[in-house]
Amino acid sequence: MATIFTIPGSLRSGSSNHNILKFLGTLVPDGINYTIYDSLATIPPFDPGLDNDTTPQPVAELHRLITNADAIIICTPEYAFGVPGQLKNALDWLVSSGTLVDKPVALITASSSGEYAHPSLLRTLGALSANVIEEACLLVPFIRARIQDGVLDDELKEQLESAFESLLKAL
Ligand SMILES: Cc1cc2nc3c(=O)[nH]c(=O)nc-3n(C[C@H](O)[C@H](O)[C@H](O)COP(=O)(O)O)c2cc1C
């Protein structure tokens, strides 16, 4: 069974990015396993000195989950004109392992603006040699106005449906 593994960049309870990933979960066809990662906060600060056979357990588990996945969705806000620290930290742990190499990845940046984090993450994913599926990537500004009580507006749903379709084609 194919697996899509998704990583929310926000740790906030009630996060818009979590809501987007939950919505995408409703689009998953039969025969595909869909998981939302809920352990980003357990990843320790990146230490290149430990990035070997002493890899911390949460990092080893993240490697395993990504290795076993057929496609990845990263869905994140921007903080202080940059990538949320906890997400960048996790990605730094993935550099030497090569777990993202050639892996189909969709990047969704849903934020007030997101104009800095989105291209920055695309560069990082390039450094990780991920197979970024351009048609599956989306920058969604003004996100707080587009989700009310956890419900996405219709235009956002359509944009996400189209992006998700492109990711499924890449599977
Ligand atoms: C400390 C902080 C800094 C922020 N900085 C930015 C920013 O630089 N650019 C931006 O687009 N949004 C920024 N935001 C707004 C977030 O994009 C917004 O709160 C978004 O809803 C967070 O995503 P979430 O709902 O998934 O938690 C910031 C929010 C916080 C709390």
PDBQT file of the ligand as one rigid body, heavy atoms in Angstrom, charges set to zero:
ROOT
HETATM    1  C1  LIG A 201       5.780  34.701  16.176  1.00  0.00    +0.000 C 
HETATM    2  C2  LIG A 201       5.035  34.761  14.893  1.00  0.00    +0.000 A 
HETATM    3  C3  LIG A 201       5.637  35.297  13.790  1.00  0.00    +0.000 A 
HETATM    4  C4  LIG A 201       4.965  35.337  12.567  1.00  0.00    +0.000 A 
HETATM    5  N1  LIG A 201       5.616  35.819  11.492  1.00  0.00    +0.000 NA
HETATM    6  C5  LIG A 201       5.029  35.703  10.279  1.00  0.00    +0.000 A 
HETATM    7  C6  LIG A 201       5.743  36.048   9.094  1.00  0.00    +0.000 A 
HETATM    8  O1  LIG A 201       6.865  36.501   9.130  1.00  0.00    +0.000 OA
HETATM    9  N2  LIG A 201       5.123  35.858   7.909  1.00  0.00    +0.000 N 
HETATM   10  C7  LIG A 201       3.865  35.346   7.814  1.00  0.00    +0.000 A 
HETATM   11  O2  LIG A 201       3.394  35.127   6.697  1.00  0.00    +0.000 OA
HETATM   12  N3  LIG A 201       3.150  35.038   8.914  1.00  0.00    +0.000 NA
HETATM   13  C8  LIG A 201       3.703  35.197  10.141  1.00  0.00    +0.000 A 
HETATM   14  N4  LIG A 201       3.014  34.852  11.270  1.00  0.00    +0.000 N 
HETATM   15  C9  LIG A 201       1.591  34.527  11.170  1.00  0.00    +0.000 C 
HETATM   16  C10 LIG A 201       1.347  33.090  10.890  1.00  0.00    +0.000 C 
HETATM   17  O3  LIG A 201       1.517  32.868   9.528  1.00  0.00    +0.000 OA
HETATM   18  C11 LIG A 201      -0.070  32.729  11.263  1.00  0.00    +0.000 C 
HETATM   19  O4  LIG A 201      -0.213  32.873  12.657  1.00  0.00    +0.000 OA
HETATM   20  C12 LIG A 201      -0.448  31.336  10.823  1.00  0.00    +0.000 C 
HETATM   21  O5  LIG A 201      -1.814  31.143  11.020  1.00  0.00    +0.000 OA
HETATM   22  C13 LIG A 201       0.309  30.301  11.613  1.00  0.00    +0.000 C 
HETATM   23  O6  LIG A 201       0.021  29.011  11.098  1.00  0.00    +0.000 OA
HETATM   24  P1  LIG A 201      -0.885  27.985  11.927  1.00  0.00    +0.000 P 
HETATM   25  O7  LIG A 201      -2.274  28.556  11.920  1.00  0.00    +0.000 OA
HETATM   26  O8  LIG A 201      -0.787  26.699  11.144  1.00  0.00    +0.000 OA
HETATM   27  O9  LIG A 201      -0.324  27.883  13.309  1.00  0.00    +0.000 OA
HETATM   28  C14 LIG A 201       3.650  34.840  12.484  1.00  0.00    +0.000 A 
HETATM   29  C15 LIG A 201       3.045  34.298  13.608  1.00  0.00    +0.000 A 
HETATM   30  C16 LIG A 201       3.723  34.258  14.795  1.00  0.00    +0.000 A 
HETATM   31  C17 LIG A 201       3.046  33.643  15.996  1.00  0.00    +0.000 C 
ENDROOT
TORSDOF 0
